[in-house]
Amino acid sequence: MAGCSRQGQARRHNDESGAARRWRHATLLVGGFTLLLGLTGMVSANIAQASQPAKALGRTWTIETTPNATGAAVNELSAVSCTSPRACTAVGSYAETLSTPSVPLAERWNGKTWRLQAPAVPAGTASTFLYGVSCTSGTACTAVGNAFYKATKVNLIVAEVWNGKSWRIKPAPTPSSKGSSFFAVSCTSGSACTAVGFYGNAAGNPEAFAERWNGKTWRIQAVPRPSKLTWFFGVSCSSPRACTAVGYQNKGSGDAQPFAEAWNGAKWHVLKVPLPQGAPGGAFKAVSCTSPSACTATGTAFGSSPTLAERWNGKSWRIQPTPNPPRYETSAGEVALDGVSCTSTTACTASGEYSPGGSAAYFAEAWNGKSWSLQTTPVPAGFRSGALLGVSCVPTRCTAVGAYTALGPQVTLAMAR
């Protein structure tokens, strides 16, 4: 799936095969910004074994052993949600090769180990991807994404629910037969979830959309679209009547612009978002809210200082200075903070990815209530390239997930601090 480029081009939902989407997804990753994982040495030997942690290079984050699908040369965790230090769920996808269909992937952390789960696969589909997950307890999670349907040959939204024993599909109305995808979901209870994404309209242009789960059905919500092209990539709800969705918009020319909307329990309304001085454009990729008047959104800004973080105080968004990772000037793709999770107004963690010198790499930053600072993130033994695509924090623990390559296949990655 192609990413947000310097010209503001969007991820497109073309009618393509699962094989084509897997290649696109593995080389550009769901983060939406160019990443080349360098998938060399795609061999199947020992693929079923867990990704092994290396000796940590830093003192804060520790790599954890994660399982991978048997026989899969491409494994990836796109998002994670934790409700306690002993309960996290991560989702993503896997495939035997870059040219074979994708299968949804889910893993569960019980405080000691990560274990594979069996997500549901929608009937009549060739490939399924899970991009977002939100849990309200150890027995209640909702995951969202999209699937390529054989009959119609288009990608349509997917939502499924974990009840503590199994994953089950919960059909959601598609906003367009031309193609659609959920990219994020946020739940405040088992009967209150909001999922966001974008779909292709009759003209083939992307339009942001949101749907609401009431415990029984999904319903499409009316979303204002101030520009010709709009995308949602992140959402966070602090209560059933308070949600914030973020992404980017483009009027059809020039650079993409960060885009945010808020739900007040009755309707969605557009929020004005500033850009750093001198930046011609940018994009939000994730958001985390601890109350209706306390949200942090992260992403990328086009310009000399690419990492982007902004804080919502209930009235306006304000830009927060963020450090950039080492050698960011040499990145072949966007330098972005793709995930963010806050446990209070003075404690947020963001996960980032970029490609210094052309090889995908990751970094993490932390907010202490006054400033953002870079954190030391370890790399696995033999690391060649990788990305952290999602992060979830509870008061005493943060977990970040993604994927990496060493000498063999692309495998799952999880680390915690």
N, C-alpha and C positions, 0 to 999 in steps of 0.2 A: 504494500500500500504506500503510494508515494506520499511524501511529507510536505509540510509547509515550507515553501522555498522562499528565497529572497524576494521573489516577485509575488508572493502571497498565494501561490497555487495550493489547492487543497488535496487532501487524500481523496481519491476518487473511488467510486463504487461501480466499476465496470463489470460487465457480464463476462467474467473470466473464470477459467477452471480453477479447481483447488490447487493444482500443481503450480499454475502461474502465480496465484496469490501466495502460496507458500514461499516461493522464491522471492517475491516482492517483500513479504513479511520478514523473512529471515535476514535479508540484506539491508532492509530499511527499518525493521523493527516497529512495533506499534507506537513507540514514542513519537513517531511522526517526523523525526529529523534524521538526516542521512547518517547511517551507521553501517560500516562494513565489518562484519564479525570475522571475515577471513575464514570461511568454513572449509579449511583444508583438512586433508586426511579423513574424509568421510567414510570411516570403516565401522562395521557393526560389532566388531569384537568387543566384548565387555561393556556394551552400551547399557545393558540392564543394571549394571552396578551403579551405586550411588556416586554422585559427584563428591570427591574427597576434599576435605578442607586442608589448606596449607597452614604452615606456621604464620600466624598473623603478623603483618608488618607494622600494624598500629596497635595502640593500647585500648582503643575504644570499641571498635567493631571486631567481631569474630565471625569467621565463615563457618557455616553449619553444613553438615552432610545432608544432601537432598537426593531423593530417588529420581530416576528417569524411566521413561517407558521402555519396555523391552523391545529391542530391535529398532529403536528410533534414532536416527542420525541428527534430528533437529528437535531440541526440547527448549521450551521457554516459559518462564513465569512472568506474566504481564502485570499482575496486581496482587495485593495482599490486604487482608483485614484482620485485625487482632482485637479481641475483647478482654483479654487478660494476658499476663506473661506466659500462661500455659495453654492458650487457645488462639491459634491463628489459622486462617485458610488462605491459600494462594491459588490462583488460577492462571491458565495460559493455554498452550496447545503443543502438540508434537506431531511429527511425521517421520515415516521411514526414511525418506530422502527429500531433497528439495523439489523433486518432481512428482511426489505422491500426495494424496489428499491429507489434510490436517485433521486431527482428532482433539477434542477438548481435554485439557489436563487440569487436575485439581490435586492439591496436597494439603495435609492437615498437620499442624504442630501441636503436640500434647504436653509440651514443657520439657520433653527429653529428645524426641525424634520427630522427623518429618515422615509422613506415610502417604502413599498414593491413595486417592479416592477414585471412584468411577463416575464421572459426570455423565449426564444423560446426553444422548445424541438425537437430534430431531429426525423424525422419519422423513425419508426422501431426500436427504442431503448428502452431498459429496464431501464437503469440508466444513468444519465448525471451529470457530475461534472464540475464546473467552477473554475479554479485555478488562472487565471490571468486576469487583466483588465487594460486598458489604455484609458484615455479620453483626447481629445484635446480641447473640449468645453463642455458646458452644453447639447449640442445636438449631440455630436459625441463621442461615446465610442465603444471600441472593447473588447470583452471578449473571452477567450479561455479556453479549457479544453479537456475532452474526454467523450465518451459515449460508453456504452456496447450495441452492436447491436445484436438483437435477431437471425437474420438469420445466421450470420457468427460466433456468439458467441465470438467475440473479441472486445477489446476496441480500438476505433479509434478517431482521433483528431476531435475537434469541435471548430468552430469559429462563433461568432455572433456579430452583430453590432446594436447599439442604435442610432436612428436618431432623438431623441427628443420626439418621440411618442411611439415607440414600438421597441422591439428586433426582429431581423430577422437573420436567419441562412445564412451564407456566405460560401458555400461549399469550402473546401480546399483539395487539393490532398493528399492522405495518402502516406507516404514514404514506408509503409510496410503493407501487409495484415496480418502480424503476430501480430499486435498490435502497437499502437502509442498514444502519448499524448502530447499536448501542456501544458507547465507549466507557461509560462510568455509571455507577449506581451508588446511592446513599440511602440507608434505612435507619429509622429511629425506633422501629419495632417490627415485628413480623407482619404487621398489617399496615405499614406506612413506609413505602420506598419510592424514591424518585430516580428514574434512569434517563440519561441524556445521550444524544448522539447527533447524527445528521443523515439526511436522505437525499436522493437525487430527484429533483422535480421534473416536470414534463420537458423542460428545456435542457435537462441534464446538469443543472446547477445545484450545488449543495445547499441545503437549508437545515438549520439547527432545529431540533425538536426535543420535547420532553414528554415522558409518560409517568403516570402515578399508579402505584399498586396499593389497593385498599384491603388486602388480605384475601380477596377473592378474584378480582379481575384487574387487568391493566387498562388504563384509559389515557388517550392522547390529550395533552393539555394545549391550550392556545398559547403560543409563544410569539412575542413581537420580534420582527426581523428588520432591523434598521438599515441593513445593506442588502445588496443583490446576492452576495455570497456570505453565508454564515455557517459556522461549525461550533459544536459543543464537544469538549473533550474531558471535562471534569465537573463534578457536582458534589456538594456537601450540605447536609441538612442538620441543623442543630435542634430542630423540633419538627413535628409534623406540619407546622405552619411557617417554617422558616428554612428556605433552601437557597443556595447560591450556585449558579452554573456558570462555567467559564469556557472560553475557547478563543476564536478569533473571527474577524469579519473582513470583507474586502468589497469595495464598491465597484470592482471590475477593472481597476487600473491602479498602479502603484503598489505599495507594500501592504501586507496584512496588518491589521490593528488588533490589539487585545480587546476582548469582548466579554462582558459579564452581565448577567441578569439575576434578579432576586425574586423569589416566590414568597408572598406574605400570607398564604393560606387561602387567598381568593384569586390572585392573578400574578402573572410574571410581568416585571417591568425592567427596562434597560437601565443599567448603571453607567455613568460616565467614567471612563478609565483613562488616566494620564499615561504618557510615555516619558521615559528618561530624556533629559535635555539632549538634543542632537540626534536622537534615534528616529529614523524615518518610519519605523514600524516594529512589530513584534507579535507575540502570541502567548496566551495563557495555555498551560497544559494541565494544571491541577489546582485544586482549592481545598482548604480545610477550615471549617468554622467551629468554634466552641460556643458561640452564641450568635444571635442575629446581628449583633454589633461588633463581632470580632471574627474576621475571616482573613486568611492569608492565601494569596494566589501566586503561583510561580510559573515560569516559562522561559521565554527568550526574548531579547530585544536586539534589533538589528543595529549594529554600530560597534563602537570601540569597546564597550563594556556589555557583553552579551547576556550574562545571567540576569534574570528578572524576578523580583519579588515585590509584591504590593500588599498593603494592609488596609482592610476595610474597618472603619470605626463606627459604622452605623449611619454615617452621613456622606463620607467620601473615601475614595481610594487614595492612598499615599504611597509613593515609591520608597522602598527601603534599599539602601546601598547593599550590594552583595559582592563578595569576592569572586574572582574567576579562578578556575583550576590551572595548574601548571601547564605551560605551553599551549594555552588556549588559542593564541594567535595563529598556531599552525593547524588548527582543526580544519579538516576537509569538509565538515558539515556544521550544522548549527550547534552552539553550546547552550544547553538547555537544562533547566531544573524541571524534570518531568513528573516528579511526585512530591507531595508535601503532606505532612501530618502534624497537627498541633494538639497538645494535651491541655494547654492553657494559653493565656495571652503572652506569657513569657517563656514558652517552650514549644518550639517547632523544629522539625527536621525535614530537610528536603534532599531528595536523591537526584543526581544529575548524570548526563551522558554527553559525550562529545567524541571527536576522532582526531586527536593530535597526531600529526604526521600521516594521517590516513587510516589509522587503526583505532577501532572503537575502544573507549575507555570510560570509566565512571568516576564519580566523586560524590561527596555528601557535604552538606552544610547544616549548621545549627543556629537557631535564633534563641537568645537568652533574655529577650525583653528589651535589649538595648542595641544589639548589633548581630549581624550574621558572620559566622566564621567557618572556614574550611575544616573538615575533619579528616583524619587519616583513615583511609579504607584499605583493607588488605586485599591481595589478589591471590587466587589459587595457584598451586604449583604448576609451572609450565604455561601460565597465562599468556595468551596471544592477543585476545580482544574480548570485549564484553560490554554489558550495559546493565544498569540498575533502572528498572522501569516503574517500580512502585514502592511505597513505604507506608508503614502503619505503626503508630506509637500508642502505647498505654503509659501511665505515669512512670513505670519503672523499667520499661523496655521498648526499644524500637526494632522493627524488622524491615529489611529491604530485600527485594527480590528482582531477578532478571535472568540473564543467561550469559554464558561465556564459552570460548573455545580454547583448547590447549593443543595437544597433538592429535586428538581424535575428533569426535562429533561435537556439536553444540549441545551443551548440557545446562541444566537448571542451576541457578545461583541463589543462595539465601545467606544473609548475614544479619547479625543482631548486636545490639549494644545495650 
